[in-house]
């Protein structure tokens, strides 16, 4: 049970051909690829913008935006 088997993929391909037609499938695949690239870059950018910052010696300083700075 579970998982995608070979005959599942065949059924999905046949349905895609029937719904979208053979000439439109390359454009559809291209637009999906561009969307995935944009999504990946946004996720990567969000990871880079996280509130944790590393110091020079490699320790991690966590900055909580809800805490006030007492210095």
PDB file as gemmi writes it, atoms N, CA and C in Angstrom:
CRYST1    1.000    1.000    1.000  90.00  90.00  90.00 P 1                      
ATOM      1  N   UNK A   1       0.835  -1.179   0.000  1.00  0.00           N  
ATOM      2  CA  UNK A   1       0.000   0.000   0.000  1.00  0.00           C  
ATOM      3  C   UNK A   1       0.875   1.236   0.000  1.00  0.00           C  
ATOM      4  N   UNK A   2       0.272   2.350  -0.322  1.00  0.00           N  
ATOM      5  CA  UNK A   2       1.000   3.604  -0.349  1.00  0.00           C  
ATOM      6  C   UNK A   2       2.032   3.609  -1.464  1.00  0.00           C  
ATOM      7  N   UNK A   3       2.547   4.735  -1.737  1.00  0.00           N  
ATOM      8  CA  UNK A   3       3.567   4.830  -2.767  1.00  0.00           C  
ATOM      9  C   UNK A   3       2.967   4.894  -4.159  1.00  0.00           C  
ATOM     10  N   UNK A   4       3.761   5.351  -5.075  1.00  0.00           N  
ATOM     11  CA  UNK A   4       3.336   5.487  -6.457  1.00  0.00           C  
ATOM     12  C   UNK A   4       3.942   4.352  -7.261  1.00  0.00           C  
ATOM     13  N   UNK A   5       3.111   3.543  -7.870  1.00  0.00           N  
ATOM     14  CA  UNK A   5       3.593   2.413  -8.647  1.00  0.00           C  
ATOM     15  C   UNK A   5       3.605   2.773 -10.121  1.00  0.00           C  
ATOM     16  N   UNK A   6       4.186   1.908 -10.929  1.00  0.00           N  
ATOM     17  CA  UNK A   6       4.330   2.158 -12.359  1.00  0.00           C  
ATOM     18  C   UNK A   6       3.021   2.396 -13.076  1.00  0.00           C  
ATOM     19  N   UNK A   7       2.002   1.617 -12.772  1.00  0.00           N  
ATOM     20  CA  UNK A   7       0.737   1.785 -13.477  1.00  0.00           C  
ATOM     21  C   UNK A   7       0.040   3.071 -13.063  1.00  0.00           C  
ATOM     22  N   UNK A   8       0.321   3.590 -11.862  1.00  0.00           N  
ATOM     23  CA  UNK A   8      -0.225   4.886 -11.466  1.00  0.00           C  
ATOM     24  C   UNK A   8       0.318   5.994 -12.368  1.00  0.00           C  
ATOM     25  N   UNK A   9       1.610   5.922 -12.633  1.00  0.00           N  
ATOM     26  CA  UNK A   9       2.249   6.926 -13.479  1.00  0.00           C  
ATOM     27  C   UNK A   9       1.690   6.871 -14.897  1.00  0.00           C  
ATOM     28  N   UNK A  10       1.457   5.675 -15.412  1.00  0.00           N  
ATOM     29  CA  UNK A  10       0.895   5.521 -16.759  1.00  0.00           C  
ATOM     30  C   UNK A  10      -0.497   6.153 -16.819  1.00  0.00           C  
ATOM     31  N   UNK A  11      -1.313   5.911 -15.813  1.00  0.00           N  
ATOM     32  CA  UNK A  11      -2.660   6.491 -15.780  1.00  0.00           C  
ATOM     33  C   UNK A  11      -2.583   8.015 -15.717  1.00  0.00           C  
ATOM     34  N   UNK A  12      -1.679   8.563 -14.924  1.00  0.00           N  
ATOM     35  CA  UNK A  12      -1.520  10.019 -14.819  1.00  0.00           C  
ATOM     36  C   UNK A  12      -1.099  10.612 -16.155  1.00  0.00           C  
ATOM     37  N   UNK A  13      -0.182   9.963 -16.859  1.00  0.00           N  
ATOM     38  CA  UNK A  13       0.279  10.457 -18.164  1.00  0.00           C  
ATOM     39  C   UNK A  13      -0.862  10.430 -19.182  1.00  0.00           C  
ATOM     40  N   UNK A  14      -1.628   9.345 -19.199  1.00  0.00           N  
ATOM     41  CA  UNK A  14      -2.755   9.242 -20.134  1.00  0.00           C  
ATOM     42  C   UNK A  14      -3.790  10.325 -19.840  1.00  0.00           C  
ATOM     43  N   UNK A  15      -4.098  10.539 -18.569  1.00  0.00           N  
ATOM     44  CA  UNK A  15      -5.059  11.585 -18.210  1.00  0.00           C  
ATOM     45  C   UNK A  15      -4.549  12.968 -18.601  1.00  0.00           C  
ATOM     46  N   UNK A  16      -3.264  13.224 -18.402  1.00  0.00           N  
ATOM     47  CA  UNK A  16      -2.694  14.515 -18.781  1.00  0.00           C  
ATOM     48  C   UNK A  16      -2.797  14.722 -20.287  1.00  0.00           C  
ATOM     49  N   UNK A  17      -2.520  13.679 -21.064  1.00  0.00           N  
ATOM     50  CA  UNK A  17      -2.644  13.783 -22.527  1.00  0.00           C  
ATOM     51  C   UNK A  17      -4.081  14.062 -22.946  1.00  0.00           C  
ATOM     52  N   UNK A  18      -5.039  13.407 -22.290  1.00  0.00           N  
ATOM     53  CA  UNK A  18      -6.440  13.615 -22.642  1.00  0.00           C  
ATOM     54  C   UNK A  18      -6.931  15.005 -22.237  1.00  0.00           C  
ATOM     55  N   UNK A  19      -6.502  15.476 -21.074  1.00  0.00           N  
ATOM     56  CA  UNK A  19      -6.985  16.769 -20.593  1.00  0.00           C  
ATOM     57  C   UNK A  19      -6.340  17.948 -21.313  1.00  0.00           C  
ATOM     58  N   UNK A  20      -5.033  17.909 -21.485  1.00  0.00           N  
ATOM     59  CA  UNK A  20      -4.323  19.072 -21.993  1.00  0.00           C  
ATOM     60  C   UNK A  20      -3.938  18.954 -23.459  1.00  0.00           C  
ATOM     61  N   UNK A  21      -3.883  17.784 -23.993  1.00  0.00           N  
ATOM     62  CA  UNK A  21      -3.467  17.605 -25.382  1.00  0.00           C  
ATOM     63  C   UNK A  21      -1.956  17.618 -25.496  1.00  0.00           C  
ATOM     64  N   UNK A  22      -1.438  16.865 -26.432  1.00  0.00           N  
ATOM     65  CA  UNK A  22       0.012  16.716 -26.593  1.00  0.00           C  
ATOM     66  C   UNK A  22       0.737  18.028 -26.884  1.00  0.00           C  
ATOM     67  N   UNK A  23       0.185  18.934 -27.699  1.00  0.00           N  
ATOM     68  CA  UNK A  23       0.927  20.167 -27.993  1.00  0.00           C  
ATOM     69  C   UNK A  23       1.109  21.087 -26.788  1.00  0.00           C  
ATOM     70  N   UNK A  24       0.201  21.035 -25.829  1.00  0.00           N  
ATOM     71  CA  UNK A  24       0.279  21.948 -24.682  1.00  0.00           C  
ATOM     72  C   UNK A  24       1.154  21.411 -23.542  1.00  0.00           C  
ATOM     73  N   UNK A  25       1.473  20.133 -23.537  1.00  0.00           N  
ATOM     74  CA  UNK A  25       2.223  19.549 -22.419  1.00  0.00           C  
ATOM     75  C   UNK A  25       3.622  20.131 -22.247  1.00  0.00           C  
ATOM     76  N   UNK A  26       4.417  20.390 -23.281  1.00  0.00           N  
ATOM     77  CA  UNK A  26       5.738  20.985 -23.053  1.00  0.00           C  
ATOM     78  C   UNK A  26       5.666  22.359 -22.399  1.00  0.00           C  
ATOM     79  N   UNK A  27       4.722  23.173 -22.815  1.00  0.00           N  
ATOM     80  CA  UNK A  27       4.554  24.491 -22.194  1.00  0.00           C  
ATOM     81  C   UNK A  27       4.121  24.379 -20.745  1.00  0.00           C  
ATOM     82  N   UNK A  28       3.251  23.414 -20.471  1.00  0.00           N  
ATOM     83  CA  UNK A  28       2.801  23.184 -19.099  1.00  0.00           C  
ATOM     84  C   UNK A  28       3.964  22.738 -18.218  1.00  0.00           C  
ATOM     85  N   UNK A  29       4.777  21.832 -18.718  1.00  0.00           N  
ATOM     86  CA  UNK A  29       5.934  21.360 -17.959  1.00  0.00           C  
ATOM     87  C   UNK A  29       6.934  22.489 -17.736  1.00  0.00           C  
ATOM     88  N   UNK A  30       7.128  23.339 -18.741  1.00  0.00           N  
ATOM     89  CA  UNK A  30       8.054  24.465 -18.621  1.00  0.00           C  
ATOM     90  C   UNK A  30       7.579  25.439 -17.544  1.00  0.00           C  
ATOM     91  N   UNK A  31       6.287  25.757 -17.544  1.00  0.00           N  
ATOM     92  CA  UNK A  31       5.762  26.697 -16.548  1.00  0.00           C  
ATOM     93  C   UNK A  31       5.815  26.104 -15.142  1.00  0.00           C  
ATOM     94  N   UNK A  32       5.597  24.794 -15.021  1.00  0.00           N  
ATOM     95  CA  UNK A  32       5.711  24.157 -13.705  1.00  0.00           C  
ATOM     96  C   UNK A  32       7.154  24.193 -13.215  1.00  0.00           C  
ATOM     97  N   UNK A  33       8.113  23.986 -14.112  1.00  0.00           N  
ATOM     98  CA  UNK A  33       9.520  24.056 -13.745  1.00  0.00           C  
ATOM     99  C   UNK A  33       9.912  25.440 -13.280  1.00  0.00           C  
ATOM    100  N   UNK A  34       9.422  26.472 -13.961  1.00  0.00           N  
ATOM    101  CA  UNK A  34       9.710  27.844 -13.550  1.00  0.00           C  
ATOM    102  C   UNK A  34       9.093  28.134 -12.192  1.00  0.00           C  
ATOM    103  N   UNK A  35       7.885  27.656 -11.962  1.00  0.00           N  
ATOM    104  CA  UNK A  35       7.232  27.863 -10.669  1.00  0.00           C  
ATOM    105  C   UNK A  35       8.004  27.193  -9.546  1.00  0.00           C  
ATOM    106  N   UNK A  36       8.494  25.979  -9.798  1.00  0.00           N  
ATOM    107  CA  UNK A  36       9.274  25.280  -8.771  1.00  0.00           C  
ATOM    108  C   UNK A  36      10.586  25.997  -8.483  1.00  0.00           C  
ATOM    109  N   UNK A  37      11.237  26.537  -9.530  1.00  0.00           N  
ATOM    110  CA  UNK A  37      12.477  27.295  -9.318  1.00  0.00           C  
ATOM    111  C   UNK A  37      12.222  28.528  -8.469  1.00  0.00           C  
ATOM    112  N   UNK A  38      11.137  29.241  -8.740  1.00  0.00           N  
ATOM    113  CA  UNK A  38      10.795  30.424  -7.955  1.00  0.00           C  
ATOM    114  C   UNK A  38      10.506  30.033  -6.512  1.00  0.00           C  
ATOM    115  N   UNK A  39       9.759  28.950  -6.324  1.00  0.00           N  
ATOM    116  CA  UNK A  39       9.432  28.486  -4.976  1.00  0.00           C  
ATOM    117  C   UNK A  39      10.692  28.124  -4.195  1.00  0.00           C  
ATOM    118  N   UNK A  40      11.612  27.410  -4.847  1.00  0.00           N  
ATOM    119  CA  UNK A  40      12.860  27.026  -4.190  1.00  0.00           C  
ATOM    120  C   UNK A  40      13.676  28.247  -3.793  1.00  0.00           C  
ATOM    121  N   UNK A  41      13.756  29.242  -4.676  1.00  0.00           N  
ATOM    122  CA  UNK A  41      14.540  30.432  -4.351  1.00  0.00           C  
ATOM    123  C   UNK A  41      13.909  31.208  -3.203  1.00  0.00           C  
ATOM    124  N   UNK A  42      12.579  31.250  -3.141  1.00  0.00           N  
ATOM    125  CA  UNK A  42      11.910  31.936  -2.038  1.00  0.00           C  
ATOM    126  C   UNK A  42      12.151  31.207  -0.711  1.00  0.00           C  
ATOM    127  N   UNK A  43      12.105  29.878  -0.734  1.00  0.00           N  
ATOM    128  CA  UNK A  43      12.360  29.102   0.482  1.00  0.00           C  
ATOM    129  C   UNK A  43      13.799  29.316   0.939  1.00  0.00           C  
ATOM    130  N   UNK A  44      14.735  29.298  -0.001  1.00  0.00           N  
ATOM    131  CA  UNK A  44      16.136  29.522   0.324  1.00  0.00           C  
ATOM    132  C   UNK A  44      16.334  30.921   0.912  1.00  0.00           C  
ATOM    133  N   UNK A  45      15.642  31.915   0.365  1.00  0.00           N  
ATOM    134  CA  UNK A  45      15.749  33.283   0.860  1.00  0.00           C  
ATOM    135  C   UNK A  45      15.168  33.388   2.270  1.00  0.00           C  
ATOM    136  N   UNK A  46      14.074  32.680   2.533  1.00  0.00           N  
ATOM    137  CA  UNK A  46      13.483  32.698   3.871  1.00  0.00           C  
ATOM    138  C   UNK A  46      14.429  32.064   4.881  1.00  0.00           C  
ATOM    139  N   UNK A  47      15.135  30.998   4.493  1.00  0.00           N  
ATOM    140  CA  UNK A  47      16.097  30.371   5.393  1.00  0.00           C  
ATOM    141  C   UNK A  47      17.258  31.307   5.693  1.00  0.00           C  
ATOM    142  N   UNK A  48      17.672  32.106   4.703  1.00  0.00           N  
ATOM    143  CA  UNK A  48      18.762  33.055   4.903  1.00  0.00           C  
ATOM    144  C   UNK A  48      18.350  34.207   5.808  1.00  0.00           C  
ATOM    145  N   UNK A  49      17.069  34.532   5.849  1.00  0.00           N  
ATOM    146  CA  UNK A  49      16.574  35.653   6.633  1.00  0.00           C  
ATOM    147  C   UNK A  49      16.130  35.262   8.044  1.00  0.00           C  
ATOM    148  N   UNK A  50      16.439  34.027   8.493  1.00  0.00           N  
ATOM    149  CA  UNK A  50      15.975  33.593   9.808  1.00  0.00           C  
ATOM    150  C   UNK A  50      16.627  34.431  10.907  1.00  0.00           C  
ATOM    151  N   UNK A  51      15.990  34.511  12.097  1.00  0.00           N  
ATOM    152  CA  UNK A  51      16.479  35.393  13.167  1.00  0.00           C  
ATOM    153  C   UNK A  51      17.729  34.900  13.874  1.00  0.00           C  
ATOM    154  N   UNK A  52      18.221  33.729  13.573  1.00  0.00           N  
ATOM    155  CA  UNK A  52      19.439  33.232  14.201  1.00  0.00           C  
ATOM    156  C   UNK A  52      20.641  33.829  13.488  1.00  0.00           C  
ATOM    157  N   UNK A  53      21.636  34.223  14.252  1.00  0.00           N  
ATOM    158  CA  UNK A  53      22.856  34.749  13.639  1.00  0.00           C  
ATOM    159  C   UNK A  53      24.057  34.078  14.287  1.00  0.00           C  
ATOM    160  N   UNK A  54      25.044  33.724  13.481  1.00  0.00           N  
ATOM    161  CA  UNK A  54      26.251  33.098  14.001  1.00  0.00           C  
ATOM    162  C   UNK A  54      27.296  34.159  14.287  1.00  0.00           C  
ATOM    163  N   UNK A  55      28.033  33.965  15.382  1.00  0.00           N  
ATOM    164  CA  UNK A  55      29.121  34.869  15.701  1.00  0.00           C  
ATOM    165  C   UNK A  55      30.392  34.357  15.039  1.00  0.00           C  
ATOM    166  N   UNK A  56      31.475  35.069  15.201  1.00  0.00           N  
ATOM    167  CA  UNK A  56      32.733  34.717  14.558  1.00  0.00           C  
ATOM    168  C   UNK A  56      33.255  33.377  15.061  1.00  0.00           C  
ATOM    169  N   UNK A  57      33.074  33.072  16.360  1.00  0.00           N  
ATOM    170  CA  UNK A  57      33.598  31.822  16.910  1.00  0.00           C  
ATOM    171  C   UNK A  57      32.691  30.625  16.639  1.00  0.00           C  
ATOM    172  N   UNK A  58      31.582  30.810  15.924  1.00  0.00           N  
ATOM    173  CA  UNK A  58      30.740  29.692  15.524  1.00  0.00           C  
ATOM    174  C   UNK A  58      29.555  29.452  16.431  1.00  0.00           C  
ATOM    175  N   UNK A  59      29.442  30.176  17.550  1.00  0.00           N  
ATOM    176  CA  UNK A  59      28.287  30.002  18.414  1.00  0.00           C  
ATOM    177  C   UNK A  59      27.094  30.718  17.805  1.00  0.00           C  
ATOM    178  N   UNK A  60      25.918  30.258  18.177  1.00  0.00           N  
ATOM    179  CA  UNK A  60      24.698  30.822  17.607  1.00  0.00           C  
ATOM    180  C   UNK A  60      24.016  31.690  18.636  1.00  0.00           C  
ATOM    181  N   UNK A  61      23.717  32.918  18.250  1.00  0.00           N  
ATOM    182  CA  UNK A  61      22.947  33.819  19.092  1.00  0.00           C  
ATOM    183  C   UNK A  61      21.530  33.860  18.551  1.00  0.00           C  
ATOM    184  N   UNK A  62      20.570  33.434  19.374  1.00  0.00           N  
ATOM    185  CA  UNK A  62      19.187  33.479  18.939  1.00  0.00           C  
ATOM    186  C   UNK A  62      18.589  34.805  19.363  1.00  0.00           C  
ATOM    187  N   UNK A  63      17.966  35.479  18.421  1.00  0.00           N  
ATOM    188  CA  UNK A  63      17.335  36.752  18.706  1.00  0.00           C  
ATOM    189  C   UNK A  63      15.842  36.558  18.656  1.00  0.00           C  
ATOM    190  N   UNK A  64      15.184  36.772  19.777  1.00  0.00           N  
ATOM    191  CA  UNK A  64      13.737  36.644  19.832  1.00  0.00           C  
ATOM    192  C   UNK A  64      13.152  38.040  19.628  1.00  0.00           C  
ATOM    193  N   UNK A  65      12.351  38.247  18.609  1.00  0.00           N  
ATOM    194  CA  UNK A  65      11.800  39.582  18.358  1.00  0.00           C  
ATOM    195  C   UNK A  65      10.839  40.063  19.434  1.00  0.00           C  
ATOM    196  N   UNK A  66      10.346  39.149  20.275  1.00  0.00           N  
ATOM    197  CA  UNK A  66       9.419  39.530  21.338  1.00  0.00           C  
ATOM    198  C   UNK A  66      10.132  40.032  22.587  1.00  0.00           C  
ATOM    199  N   UNK A  67      11.416  39.730  22.724  1.00  0.00           N  
ATOM    200  CA  UNK A  67      12.181  40.178  23.881  1.00  0.00           C  
ATOM    201  C   UNK A  67      12.753  41.552  23.616  1.00  0.00           C  
ATOM    202  N   UNK A  68      12.774  42.388  24.670  1.00  0.00           N  
ATOM    203  CA  UNK A  68      13.336  43.726  24.526  1.00  0.00           C  
ATOM    204  C   UNK A  68      14.811  43.675  24.889  1.00  0.00           C  
ATOM    205  N   UNK A  69      15.608  44.517  24.257  1.00  0.00           N  
ATOM    206  CA  UNK A  69      17.022  44.595  24.533  1.00  0.00           C  
ATOM    207  C   UNK A  69      17.235  45.416  25.793  1.00  0.00           C  
ATOM    208  N   UNK A  70      17.901  44.852  26.814  1.00  0.00           N  
ATOM    209  CA  UNK A  70      18.104  45.511  28.093  1.00  0.00           C  
ATOM    210  C   UNK A  70      19.435  46.212  28.199  1.00  0.00           C  
ATOM    211  N   UNK A  71      20.150  46.441  27.139  1.00  0.00           N  
ATOM    212  CA  UNK A  71      21.451  47.080  27.244  1.00  0.00           C  
ATOM    213  C   UNK A  71      21.399  48.553  26.982  1.00  0.00           C  
TER     214      UNK A  71                                                      
END                                                                             
